[in-house]
Amino acid sequence: MGVLDGLYKLLMRRTSVYATFVIAGAFAGERAVDYGVHKIWEYNNVGFIILWLLFQHLLLAAYVSDPDLLTPIMQKRYEDIPVLGQRPTE
């Protein structure tokens, strides 16, 4: 019980020390959980991350070689949306 009594006297004697300890513990715990979840996420998605980076590289290479290649794809998204208040033409 000597260790617990020492911690009690060290941390709980003053409210300011106790509050600081709680806030610092919450911050450290949040960082530890965030780091752990991030590592688990990376471990489970290694293949997808490599595939996504390869896709981005190929898409950028296609855009650099021909900038007009992706323009119809980007414009098509807005062609099918009618303007508010107008009836679609037949």
CNS distance restraints for C-alpha pairs under 8 A (distance, minus, plus):
assign (resid   1 and name CA) (resid   5 and name CA) 6.08 0.50 0.50
assign (resid   2 and name CA) (resid   6 and name CA) 6.12 0.50 0.50
assign (resid   3 and name CA) (resid   7 and name CA) 6.23 0.50 0.50
assign (resid   4 and name CA) (resid   8 and name CA) 6.04 0.50 0.50
assign (resid   5 and name CA) (resid   9 and name CA) 6.13 0.50 0.50
assign (resid   6 and name CA) (resid  10 and name CA) 6.03 0.50 0.50
assign (resid   7 and name CA) (resid  11 and name CA) 5.87 0.50 0.50
assign (resid   7 and name CA) (resid  12 and name CA) 7.82 0.50 0.50
assign (resid   8 and name CA) (resid  12 and name CA) 5.29 0.50 0.50
assign (resid   8 and name CA) (resid  13 and name CA) 7.17 0.50 0.50
assign (resid   9 and name CA) (resid  13 and name CA) 5.45 0.50 0.50
assign (resid  11 and name CA) (resid  17 and name CA) 5.95 0.50 0.50
assign (resid  11 and name CA) (resid  18 and name CA) 5.33 0.50 0.50
assign (resid  11 and name CA) (resid  21 and name CA) 7.28 0.50 0.50
assign (resid  12 and name CA) (resid  17 and name CA) 7.00 0.50 0.50
assign (resid  12 and name CA) (resid  18 and name CA) 5.37 0.50 0.50
assign (resid  13 and name CA) (resid  17 and name CA) 7.66 0.50 0.50
assign (resid  13 and name CA) (resid  18 and name CA) 7.67 0.50 0.50
assign (resid  14 and name CA) (resid  18 and name CA) 6.34 0.50 0.50
assign (resid  15 and name CA) (resid  19 and name CA) 6.00 0.50 0.50
assign (resid  16 and name CA) (resid  20 and name CA) 6.10 0.50 0.50
assign (resid  17 and name CA) (resid  21 and name CA) 6.11 0.50 0.50
assign (resid  18 and name CA) (resid  22 and name CA) 6.21 0.50 0.50
assign (resid  19 and name CA) (resid  23 and name CA) 6.15 0.50 0.50
assign (resid  20 and name CA) (resid  24 and name CA) 5.99 0.50 0.50
assign (resid  21 and name CA) (resid  25 and name CA) 5.92 0.50 0.50
assign (resid  22 and name CA) (resid  26 and name CA) 6.08 0.50 0.50
assign (resid  23 and name CA) (resid  27 and name CA) 6.20 0.50 0.50
assign (resid  24 and name CA) (resid  28 and name CA) 6.09 0.50 0.50
assign (resid  25 and name CA) (resid  29 and name CA) 5.89 0.50 0.50
assign (resid  26 and name CA) (resid  30 and name CA) 6.03 0.50 0.50
assign (resid  27 and name CA) (resid  31 and name CA) 6.25 0.50 0.50
assign (resid  28 and name CA) (resid  32 and name CA) 6.15 0.50 0.50
assign (resid  29 and name CA) (resid  33 and name CA) 6.16 0.50 0.50
assign (resid  30 and name CA) (resid  34 and name CA) 6.04 0.50 0.50
assign (resid  31 and name CA) (resid  35 and name CA) 6.06 0.50 0.50
assign (resid  32 and name CA) (resid  36 and name CA) 6.15 0.50 0.50
assign (resid  33 and name CA) (resid  37 and name CA) 6.07 0.50 0.50
assign (resid  34 and name CA) (resid  38 and name CA) 6.04 0.50 0.50
assign (resid  35 and name CA) (resid  39 and name CA) 6.23 0.50 0.50
assign (resid  36 and name CA) (resid  40 and name CA) 6.23 0.50 0.50
assign (resid  37 and name CA) (resid  41 and name CA) 6.02 0.50 0.50
assign (resid  38 and name CA) (resid  42 and name CA) 6.19 0.50 0.50
assign (resid  39 and name CA) (resid  43 and name CA) 6.07 0.50 0.50
assign (resid  40 and name CA) (resid  44 and name CA) 6.20 0.50 0.50
assign (resid  41 and name CA) (resid  45 and name CA) 6.13 0.50 0.50
assign (resid  42 and name CA) (resid  46 and name CA) 5.83 0.50 0.50
assign (resid  45 and name CA) (resid  49 and name CA) 6.07 0.50 0.50
assign (resid  46 and name CA) (resid  50 and name CA) 6.38 0.50 0.50
assign (resid  47 and name CA) (resid  51 and name CA) 6.15 0.50 0.50
assign (resid  48 and name CA) (resid  52 and name CA) 5.94 0.50 0.50
assign (resid  49 and name CA) (resid  53 and name CA) 6.13 0.50 0.50
assign (resid  50 and name CA) (resid  54 and name CA) 6.18 0.50 0.50
assign (resid  51 and name CA) (resid  55 and name CA) 6.15 0.50 0.50
assign (resid  52 and name CA) (resid  56 and name CA) 6.18 0.50 0.50
assign (resid  53 and name CA) (resid  57 and name CA) 6.16 0.50 0.50
assign (resid  54 and name CA) (resid  58 and name CA) 6.19 0.50 0.50
assign (resid  55 and name CA) (resid  59 and name CA) 6.02 0.50 0.50
assign (resid  56 and name CA) (resid  60 and name CA) 6.04 0.50 0.50
assign (resid  57 and name CA) (resid  61 and name CA) 6.09 0.50 0.50
assign (resid  58 and name CA) (resid  62 and name CA) 6.11 0.50 0.50
assign (resid  59 and name CA) (resid  63 and name CA) 6.18 0.50 0.50
assign (resid  60 and name CA) (resid  64 and name CA) 6.07 0.50 0.50
assign (resid  61 and name CA) (resid  65 and name CA) 6.19 0.50 0.50
assign (resid  62 and name CA) (resid  66 and name CA) 6.16 0.50 0.50
assign (resid  62 and name CA) (resid  67 and name CA) 7.69 0.50 0.50
assign (resid  62 and name CA) (resid  69 and name CA) 7.53 0.50 0.50
assign (resid  63 and name CA) (resid  67 and name CA) 4.71 0.50 0.50
assign (resid  63 and name CA) (resid  68 and name CA) 7.55 0.50 0.50
assign (resid  63 and name CA) (resid  69 and name CA) 6.59 0.50 0.50
assign (resid  63 and name CA) (resid  70 and name CA) 6.90 0.50 0.50
assign (resid  67 and name CA) (resid  71 and name CA) 7.51 0.50 0.50
assign (resid  68 and name CA) (resid  72 and name CA) 7.78 0.50 0.50
assign (resid  70 and name CA) (resid  74 and name CA) 6.37 0.50 0.50
assign (resid  71 and name CA) (resid  75 and name CA) 6.14 0.50 0.50
assign (resid  72 and name CA) (resid  76 and name CA) 5.91 0.50 0.50
assign (resid  73 and name CA) (resid  77 and name CA) 7.11 0.50 0.50
assign (resid  74 and name CA) (resid  78 and name CA) 7.97 0.50 0.50
assign (resid  75 and name CA) (resid  79 and name CA) 6.59 0.50 0.50
assign (resid  76 and name CA) (resid  80 and name CA) 7.07 0.50 0.50
assign (resid  77 and name CA) (resid  81 and name CA) 7.75 0.50 0.50
assign (resid  82 and name CA) (resid  86 and name CA) 6.99 0.50 0.50
assign (resid  82 and name CA) (resid  87 and name CA) 7.57 0.50 0.50
assign (resid  82 and name CA) (resid  88 and name CA) 6.47 0.50 0.50
